[in-house]
Amino acid sequence: MYTEIYLRLEPLGLELVAAAARAAGHTVRILDLQVFSHTDYFRTLDEWQPDVVAFGVNYLANIPEVIDLARATRQRVPEALFVVGGHSASFTADEILAHAAGDIDCVVRGEGEAIFPRVIAAAGDRAALATLPGVVTPHGRGPAPETLSDLDALAPARDLLAKRRKYFIGVLDPAASIEFSRGCPWDCSFCSAWTFYGRTHRQRDPGAIGAELQRIAEPGVFIVDDVAFIHEEHGYAIGREIERRGIRKKYYLETRGDVLLRNRDVFRYWRRLGLEYMFLGVEAIDEAGLRAHRKRVKLSTNFDALELARSLGVTVAINIIADPDWDEDRFRVIREWALGIPEIVNISVNTPYPGTQTFAEQGHLLSTRDYRLFDIQHAVMPTRLPLDRFYAELVRTQQVLNTKHLGLGALKDTAVLAAGLLARGQTNFVRMLWRFNGVFNPRRQLADHARPVRYAMRLPVPAAQPESPQNLYVLRPRERRDLAVNADR
């Protein structure tokens, strides 16, 4: 639901996998179903008759759609190798294959760039797929996924992505995406970034980043790192490349409050380079909430970080996680707090995703097994309030964002910007301003729970002891040096 309003990001992972396949000598096309329809997809299948079809599944909610498309694809191109990969697929490989009942040939776990050309090469010998690292088939699985050795070996195949002007985040319209680093050394209980990457953090070469930025045509750039500028020297090195090349862009990044405070000078430097927007994962406004989410940061640190971000002159968005246990009083406290600060406050629902510590320990308590509801805007755990009242309070609280930053009031504040975007044919941001009430609707959210469930999520078995993080990893840790960045452990 969030992506229906605030952003639509280019599929950077698919562009990298496509670049790997093309480097191996294959003819490749990308069709982004954020932008194109199923009709476009089937037309492409019928006209092109590809040998391999690969889907990236980063959002758990898309799993039923991909399984249905796999079945329809099998009817149109029965001999094609059908491959699924991506973040969420890496944690649900076995159940995806079980749901597909033979219509999906394999699921690739972990990073796809290096292994995908080998998967294509095995298309003529399907039995060989189960011998490849990270590859899961209905008949077996290969060794553990391998970590990509060189993050700069490939440049994203951006030229294969049609309708690039459809990608935006907030007022950065249009916006490209770029990766400066990969992974996260923290271990928040609600997050699966650290379990995917084995709690490691790897940095790209600043020169390669500068060259890539120079090739990007879009004026806006979203930095996709889970936590930007963990190491300030890396941020400075990239900045010097930008200055040397004379690159002028506007940037949006995500980081943590403690990182912002510790490396404040590099963020000041980036403000001069074009940093306009910053997302801070605050998650809670009390110490108990921070402990529950295992943020490993003090409440005072987050509030100090907000003060610093304001002083930088950047537009700040923050996230607060709504717990299913909240009652009317708790929602009211959050609303009053959100109305009292200038930042954009987004409210997401605490959602145990496969791959998170929360799912491993509490997933057996889920109130639904419908993948489609796992979008951080539906309650998938039992709520203290009756569900209809929970959604009414949730949307009422989210309405603070709409009141402060969307609609006519926002248009008045951004009239010049909006007019400039419209003059260039960019309508994503302007359309965003009036979409809130049509998307965030308690009746719609409640009705979503009544839809028939064709594919039910596999739940974890209740464990007598807390799940070991080692059992959650997709990629295995190679070194632990970067864990020293967590000063509040």
N, C-alpha and C positions, 0 to 999 in steps of 0.2 A: 504493500500500500504506500509506503514511504516513497518508492520510486515513481509512483504515479504523479507525484507533485514536485518534489524538491530536486531531483537529479535523475540523470540518465548517463551512465558512464560507459565509455568505450570499453569493449571486452579485451583488455590488454593481454590477459593470459592466452586467449585464443589467437591473438595476433602473434604472440611469441611461438606458440605451437605451430601455427601456419608457416611462420618463417623457417622453423626447423624442417618441416616437410618440404618446403620449396627448396631449401638448401640441399636437401637430399635428392633433388631432381624431379620432384612431383609437381603436377599442376594442381593448384589449390584455389578454392573459393571460400569466402566467409559470408555467411548470411546471419545477421544478428536479429534474433526474434524479439528483441526489445523494440526494434524499429520496423521489421518486416512481419508479414502475416503468415499464417500456416498455408494460405493459398500460394504465396510467393515461394514458400519452401517446397511444396509439392510440384509447383511448376518447374523449379530448378532441378528437382530429382528427375522429372520426366524428360526434360530437355537434355540434361547433362549425363545422366546415368553414371554417377560416380562409382569408383571401385571401393572407396572407403567413406563412411559418414561418421563424423566425430562430434559429439555434443559436450560442451563445457557446462557443468552443473555446479555453480557456486552457491546458489540459493536452494536450500532444502525444499522450499515450497514448490519448486519447479519439477520435482522428481516425477509426480504423476503425469505431467504434460510430456516429459521426455519419454516415459515408458509408452504412452499412447502413440507418440510420434514414431517410436521404434517399430511398433507393430504395423503402422501404416507404411513405414519405409520398407519393411520386409516384403510387403505385397508389391511394391513398385519396383524395387531393385533387389530381388531376392538373393543375389549372390554377393551383394556388398557387405564388407566388414563393418559392423556397427560398433563404435567405440564410445564409451562415456568416461569423462575425467572431470577434474575440478575439485574445489575445496570440499563441498558437502558430499560429493560422490566418494571421496577418499575415506570418509567415515562410515559409509553405508553401502559399500560395494556388494557385499553378499546379498543383502536384502533387495537391492536394485536388480541383481541378476535373477533372484527368485521371483520377483514380481514380473519380470519380463518374460520368463518361461521360454528362453531360447531366442528371443528376438534381439537381445543385446549380446554380442559375442564376448565382450570383455569390458572391465572397468579398470582404468589406470589410476592408481593411488600415488599421491605425491606430485612432484614437479614433472610436467609433461614434455618439456622441450627436448631433453636428451633421449627419452625412451620412445617417443611417438614415431620417429622414423623406423625404429626397430619393430614396432607394432605393425606398421604398414608393410614392412618387408616380410612379416610372418603371415600376411593375409592369405597366401597360397598354401600355408600349412598351419591350420588353425590349432592343431595340437601343440605347436611350438609356442603359442602365446603364453601358456601356463608356465613356461620356463623363464620368462622375462621378469626382471626386477620390478616390483610394484604392480604387476598385472594380475588381475583376478578374473578367472573364467568360470563358467558353470561346472567345469570338470577339475579345477584345481587352481593353484596360485603359485606364482614365482617367488623368488627371494624378496626380502624387504626392499622397499623403494630406495633408489640411490639419490643422494643429494647432488644437485647440479654443481659442477666444479667451477664454472665460469659464468657469472651473471651478465657478462658483457659480450659473450660469444655471438649473440644474435640481437638484431634490431627488430622491433615489432613490425609486422607487415601491415603498416597503416594504409598502404595503397590498396589493399584488398577490401577495405571497409567502405562500403557505399554510404551515402547520406551522413557524412561526418558532422554536418551542421546540426544534427539531432542530439548531439551529446552536450550536456551542460551540467553544472552544479550551481544552484542559486543564480546569482547575477553573472557568473562566468558563463557566457552564452555566445558562442560555443566554447567548449573546453576539451582539451585532450587530457590524457592521463599519462603519468610517467612514474617509474619506480626508481628511487634512490637507494633503498636498502630492502632487505627481505627478512621477515621474521620478527620475533619479539622475545626479549629475555624475561619478561614478567610472567606471572602465572595466575591471572585473574580467573576466578572460578567459573564465570559465565562465558568465557571466551575460548575459542578453539584455534586462534592463531598460533599460540605457543605450542599447543599439542600437535598441530600440523607440522610445524617447523622444528620440533624437538627442542623448543626453548633456546634456539640459536638466533643470532642476528648477524647477517652478512651485508657488506657494503659494496656498492658498485664503484667502479673507477670514475673519479670526477671528470676526467677528460672525455670518457665515453658518454657520460651524462650530458656534458656540454655540447658534444656533437649531436646527440639525439635531440636536445632542446632546440638546437639551431635548425633542425629539419622539420620541426613541428610548425604547422601553419597557423594553428588556432592561437588567438590572443590570450586565452585563459588556459591554465594548466593545473590539474588536480594531482597532487603528489600522493600516491596511494600507500605510502609506508604506514604501517600500523602505528608507529611512533616516530615522528620526524625528529632528526637531529639529536639522537641519543648521544652521539659523539660530536662535540662542537667542531673539532678539527675537520671532520668530513663536511659539515655544513659550510665552513669557511672555504674549503678547497673547491666545492662546487660553485660557490658564489664567485670566487676568483675566475673560474672558467667562464661564467656568465658575463662578468665584466670584460674579460679579455675578448670575448666574441661579440660584444655589443648587443646581447640578447635582451629584448624588452618584452616581458610577459607580466600577467597578473597571476598570482599563485594562491592556491587553497591547500592547506595541509592539516594533518591531525597530529596531536601530540598529547603528552601528559603534563599535569601541572608541575610535578617535581622536576621534569626535564626542562620545562620552560624556565623555571626559576634558576636552576643550576646553570643553564646555558643561555641566559638572557641576552648576552651580548651578540650571540650569533643570530638570535631572532631579531634583534634591533638591526643588525646588518642586513638581514633578509627583508626587513620592512623597506629599506632603501632600494633593494633590488626589485621589489614589486609584490611582496607578500601583502595580500589584502584581507584574507579570510583564514580563520583558525578554528578548528574544532577541538574542544577539550573534553575528554571523557571523565567528567566529574562523578557521575553515577549516583551519588548520594550526598545529602546535606547534613548528615550526622555521622558520628564515629561508628555507631553500630552498623549502619548501612555499608560503610566502607569496609569494615571487618567482614561482613557477610559476603561481600563480593571479592574479598581478598585483593583489594586494590594496593595494599602495602604503601599507603600514603596517608599523611595526616590531614584532617579536615582543614586545619589552618593553612596548610600548604596549598590546597586547592583554592581557597579564598584569596590567598596572597597571589596566586597565579592569575586569577581573574583580574585583580587590581593591576598587575603588570601588563596583561594583555590590553586592558583599556588604555594604559599609558602609552602603549605602542601605536595606538590609533588604528588597530585592525578591527574588523568585524568579527565578533566571537560568537560561536554557537557551542552550546554545551548539551550533554545528554544526562537525563535523570532516569534511572531504572525504577519503574513502578512494580512493586511486588504484589502478587495476587492476594497477599494477606492485608493489603491496605483497606482501611475503612473510609467513610466520608470525611472524618476529621483529618486523616493523613493526607488525603487528596486536597483538602482545603488549605492545609499548611503549605503544601507544595505550590498551589496556585498563588497564594499570597506572596510567597518568596519569589516566584518567577515574575510576578507583576512588579516587584520592587527592584529588580535589576535590569540593566539595559540589554543584556545578552539575549540571543535567540535561545530559548529553552525548548529542547525536544524531549518528549516523554516516550520511552519505549517500555514494553512489558517484559519483565524477567522471564526468559524463555530458555529452558534447558535444551540445548542443541547437542546432537550426537558429536562426540569429540570433546565435550566440556566435562569438567569435574562435576558440575551440577547434574548433568544428564547421567553420568555414571552412578552417582549416589542417590539421585532423587527421580530418575526417569521412570521408575516403576510406578510412581505416583501420578503420572500424567492423566489428565482428564479427557484427553483426545489422542488419537493416533493418526490423525489426518495431517499428512505432510503440508497441505496447502495452508494450514493455520499457523505454521511456524514462520512468521514474518515479523516478529517483535511488536505486532500491533493487535494480536489476538491473545487471550488468556488460555494457555494450554495446561495450566495447573489449576487445581481447585481454588476458587476464590472465596474469601471470607464473606463478601457481599454476594447477594444473588447476582448471577452473571449479567442480567440486563442492567442492574444498578451499577455494577462495576464498569461496564462499558459507558454508561451515561456519565459517571464521574471521570473516567479516563478522557473521554472526548471533551468534556467540559474543561478539564485541565489543559488538554492540548489546545483548546480554543484560545488560551493565553497567547500562544505563538501566532495564531491567526489574527487576533486582535491587534497585537503589537507590530507585526512584521509583514502581514499580507493584506490583501484587499485594497480599498481606496486610500487608506492612510499610507500604506507602503508606496502606492503609485505616486502620491504627492511628493514623497521624499525622494523617489527615484525617477521622477518624470523625465529629466534630461537623459538619464541613462536608458530608460525604456524607449524613449523616442529614437535615440541613436541605434538601439538594437533593432527596432522595427524598420528603421530606414535601411538597415543592412539585410532585412529579411529574416531576422532572428526573432522568433516568437515564443521560444521555450519559457523564458523568464516571465514574460507578460502573462502568458496563459497560466503559469503557476499561481499567480496572485489570487485567482478566483476558483481554484480547484478544491480548496480545503473542505468546504461543506459537502461537496459531492463525493468525496473519498472517505473522509472520517465521519462516519455516521453510525451511531450505536445500533440502529436497526439492521443495517447491513452487516455489521460485525457479528451480531447475534444470529442472524439468518445463516451466516457462513457455517455455523456449527451444525446446522440441520441438513447440510448437503450429504448425499450418500457418499460413503467412503469405499472406494474400489481397491485402494492400496493402503493397507494399514502399516504404520511404522512398527518396526521390531523394537521391543522394549528391553532394557538391560535387566539381567537377573539381580534381584536384591542381594547385596553383599553383606556379610557379617562385619567386614572390616572396610575402611575407606579405600577406594580404588587407588592403586599406585599410579602416579603420573607416567611412569615408564610404560605402563600398559596402554596409555592413551595416545602415545606418539605415533605419527605416521612416518616422519623422517626421524632417524636416530641422531641424538646429539653427537657432534664430533669434538667439540671443545666447549668449555664453560667459562671462558675468560670474560665474556660480556655480562655475566650475571653480576659482576661487581658494580654495574651502573645503578643497581637498586639500593639506594642509600637508606631507605626506610624499611628494609627487610627485618 
